Amino acid sequence: MTRIILTRHGHVEGIHPQRFRGRAELALTERGVRDAALTAARIAAEWRPAAVYTSPMQRCVDTGRAIAERVGLSGRALPQLNDLDYGAWQWKTHEEVRAAAPALFDLWFSAPHLVRPPNGEALQDLVARTADALRLIIAAHADETVVVVAHDSVNRALLLQLLDQPLSAYWRTAQDPCGISEILIDHGAVQVLRMNETFHLFES
């Protein structure tokens, strides 16, 4: 049985107001560093991970490092966990994209599986490579607990696959910065034990 502790990176610029962050390299904010430390403390208190995997983007590497150091491990970056490539939309605000391409912007939020940002990736591309990461992790950790630190889009794609949901359900799950989800995978049987828990970020 593989236990995956899935979390998103800590807070960065571009979350509020919203931008299409994608492959833009962003450092954790002061809040993001704090939340990564709190997430590391919670994971160390509840689980004994055998590995910590991250997206290669710095915000995930830094969040993963905080967790890995707390549990006595080193993080490993997997290219398959990289954020969605938004192409021409990258680092543009939602308002900028809405003004330039209103129909495509609206479709992204109503039927995201039918959208490919100009020069970017479609959700089908994202699911294909995150499925590969999931396969590699399960194969390497058949009876262990692992931490995966990735992005809003990547985590949604992983959860869609684990919950056997269509791509059209992309917006039905929330993935807040440093939110924790716990998934058990046993010979193909999947149980989601918790989803996007963030209470550890607000405890005194």
C-alpha positions as CSV (number, residue, x, y, z in Angstrom):
1,M,0.0,0.0,0.0
2,T,1.3,3.4,-1.0
3,R,0.4,6.4,1.1
4,I,0.7,9.8,-0.7
5,I,0.8,13.0,1.3
6,L,0.0,15.5,-1.4
7,T,0.6,19.2,-0.8
8,R,0.9,22.4,-2.8
9,H,3.8,24.8,-2.5
10,G,3.7,27.7,-0.2
11,H,2.3,31.2,-1.0
12,V,3.9,33.1,-3.9
13,E,3.2,36.4,-5.7
14,G,0.6,36.0,-8.4
15,I,-2.0,34.2,-6.3
16,H,-4.0,37.3,-5.4
17,P,-4.7,39.0,-7.7
18,Q,-4.7,35.9,-9.8
19,R,-2.1,35.4,-12.6
20,F,-1.4,32.5,-14.8
21,R,1.8,31.5,-13.0
22,G,2.8,28.3,-14.8
23,R,6.5,28.1,-15.5
24,A,7.4,31.5,-14.1
25,E,10.0,31.0,-11.4
26,L,8.7,32.5,-8.2
27,A,10.2,32.6,-4.7
28,L,8.1,31.8,-1.7
29,T,6.9,34.9,0.1
30,E,7.5,35.4,3.8
31,R,4.1,33.9,4.3
32,G,5.0,31.0,2.0
33,V,8.2,30.3,4.0
34,R,6.2,30.3,7.3
35,D,3.5,28.0,5.9
36,A,6.1,25.6,4.5
37,A,7.6,25.3,7.9
38,L,4.2,24.7,9.5
39,T,3.4,22.1,6.9
40,A,6.7,20.4,7.5
41,A,6.0,20.3,11.2
42,R,2.6,18.7,10.7
43,I,3.9,16.1,8.3
44,A,6.7,15.2,10.6
45,A,4.2,14.8,13.5
46,E,1.8,12.6,11.7
47,W,3.7,10.5,9.1
48,R,7.1,8.9,8.5
49,P,7.8,9.5,4.8
50,A,10.3,7.5,2.9
51,A,10.7,10.1,0.2
52,V,9.8,13.6,-0.8
53,Y,9.1,14.4,-4.5
54,T,8.7,17.9,-5.9
55,S,8.1,19.8,-9.1
56,P,11.4,21.2,-10.4
57,M,10.0,24.8,-9.9
58,Q,11.8,26.6,-7.1
59,R,8.6,27.3,-5.1
60,C,8.0,23.5,-4.8
61,V,11.7,22.7,-4.3
62,D,11.9,25.1,-1.4
63,T,8.6,23.9,0.2
64,G,9.8,20.3,-0.3
65,R,13.2,21.1,1.2
66,A,11.5,22.4,4.4
67,I,9.5,19.1,4.7
68,A,12.4,16.8,3.7
69,E,14.8,18.4,6.2
70,R,12.2,18.1,9.0
71,V,11.9,14.3,8.4
72,G,15.5,13.7,7.7
73,L,15.4,13.3,3.9
74,S,16.4,15.0,0.7
75,G,13.8,16.1,-1.8
76,R,13.9,14.8,-5.4
77,A,12.5,16.9,-8.3
78,L,10.5,15.1,-11.0
79,P,10.0,16.9,-14.3
80,Q,6.6,15.2,-14.7
81,L,5.4,17.2,-11.7
82,N,6.1,20.6,-13.4
83,D,3.3,23.2,-13.5
84,L,1.1,23.6,-16.5
85,D,2.7,25.5,-19.4
86,Y,0.3,28.4,-20.0
87,G,2.2,29.5,-23.1
88,A,1.2,33.1,-24.1
89,W,-0.9,33.4,-20.9
90,Q,2.0,33.0,-18.5
91,W,2.2,35.7,-15.9
92,K,-0.7,37.6,-17.4
93,T,-3.5,38.5,-15.0
94,H,-6.9,36.9,-15.4
95,E,-8.2,40.3,-16.4
96,E,-5.6,40.7,-19.1
97,V,-6.4,37.3,-20.6
98,R,-10.2,38.0,-20.3
99,A,-9.8,41.2,-22.2
100,A,-7.6,39.7,-25.0
101,A,-9.5,36.4,-25.5
102,P,-12.9,36.5,-23.7
103,A,-14.4,33.4,-25.3
104,L,-11.3,31.2,-24.6
105,F,-11.0,32.6,-21.1
106,D,-14.6,31.8,-20.3
107,L,-14.2,28.3,-21.8
108,W,-11.2,27.7,-19.6
109,F,-13.5,27.9,-16.5
110,S,-16.5,26.2,-18.0
111,A,-15.0,23.4,-20.1
112,P,-11.2,23.4,-19.3
113,H,-10.7,20.1,-21.2
114,L,-11.5,21.9,-24.4
115,V,-8.8,24.6,-24.0
116,R,-5.2,24.8,-25.0
117,P,-3.6,28.2,-24.1
118,P,-1.8,29.7,-27.1
119,N,1.6,27.9,-27.4
120,G,0.9,26.1,-24.1
121,E,-0.3,22.8,-22.8
122,A,-3.7,21.3,-22.7
123,L,-5.0,19.4,-19.7
124,Q,-4.6,16.2,-21.6
125,D,-0.8,16.8,-21.7
126,L,-0.8,17.5,-18.0
127,V,-2.6,14.3,-17.1
128,A,-0.3,12.2,-19.3
129,R,2.9,13.3,-17.6
130,T,1.4,13.4,-14.1
131,A,0.1,9.8,-14.7
132,D,3.7,8.9,-15.4
133,A,4.9,10.5,-12.2
134,L,2.2,8.6,-10.3
135,R,3.2,5.3,-11.9
136,L,6.9,5.9,-11.0
137,I,6.1,6.8,-7.4
138,I,3.8,3.8,-6.8
139,A,6.3,1.4,-8.3
140,A,9.1,2.7,-6.2
141,H,7.2,2.9,-2.9
142,A,4.8,-0.1,-2.9
143,D,4.6,-0.2,0.9
144,E,5.7,3.3,2.0
145,T,4.6,6.8,2.6
146,V,5.7,9.5,0.2
147,V,5.3,13.3,0.1
148,V,4.5,15.0,-3.2
149,V,4.9,18.8,-3.4
150,A,3.5,20.2,-6.6
151,H,1.2,22.9,-8.0
152,D,-2.5,23.7,-8.0
153,S,-2.9,22.3,-11.6
154,V,-0.7,19.3,-11.0
155,N,-2.5,18.3,-7.8
156,R,-5.9,18.7,-9.4
157,A,-4.7,16.4,-12.3
158,L,-3.4,13.8,-9.9
159,L,-6.7,13.8,-7.9
160,L,-8.8,13.6,-11.0
161,Q,-7.0,10.4,-11.9
162,L,-7.1,8.9,-8.4
163,L,-10.8,9.7,-8.0
164,D,-11.5,8.4,-11.6
165,Q,-13.0,11.7,-12.6
166,P,-13.2,13.3,-16.1
167,L,-11.1,16.3,-17.1
168,S,-14.2,18.4,-17.2
169,A,-14.2,18.0,-13.3
170,Y,-10.9,19.9,-13.1
171,W,-12.4,22.9,-11.1
172,R,-14.3,20.7,-8.6
173,T,-11.3,20.3,-6.2
174,A,-9.6,23.1,-4.3
175,Q,-5.8,23.1,-3.7
176,D,-4.8,25.9,-1.4
177,P,-1.1,26.7,-0.8
178,C,0.3,24.1,1.6
179,G,-3.1,22.3,1.8
180,I,-2.6,18.6,2.6
181,S,-4.4,15.7,1.0
182,E,-3.8,12.0,2.0
183,I,-4.4,9.2,-0.4
184,L,-4.0,5.4,0.0
185,I,-3.4,3.2,-3.1
186,D,-3.5,-0.5,-2.6
187,H,-3.3,-2.7,-5.7
188,G,-5.3,-0.1,-7.7
189,A,-7.9,0.6,-5.0
190,V,-7.8,4.2,-4.0
191,Q,-9.1,5.9,-0.8
192,V,-8.8,9.7,-0.3
193,L,-8.6,10.1,3.5
194,R,-8.4,13.9,3.6
195,M,-8.5,16.7,1.1
196,N,-6.9,20.1,1.1
197,E,-6.6,20.4,4.9
198,T,-5.1,23.7,6.0
199,F,-5.9,24.0,9.7
200,H,-2.2,23.5,10.5
201,L,-1.5,26.9,9.0
202,F,-3.7,28.7,11.5
203,E,-2.9,27.1,14.8
204,S,-1.2,29.2,17.3
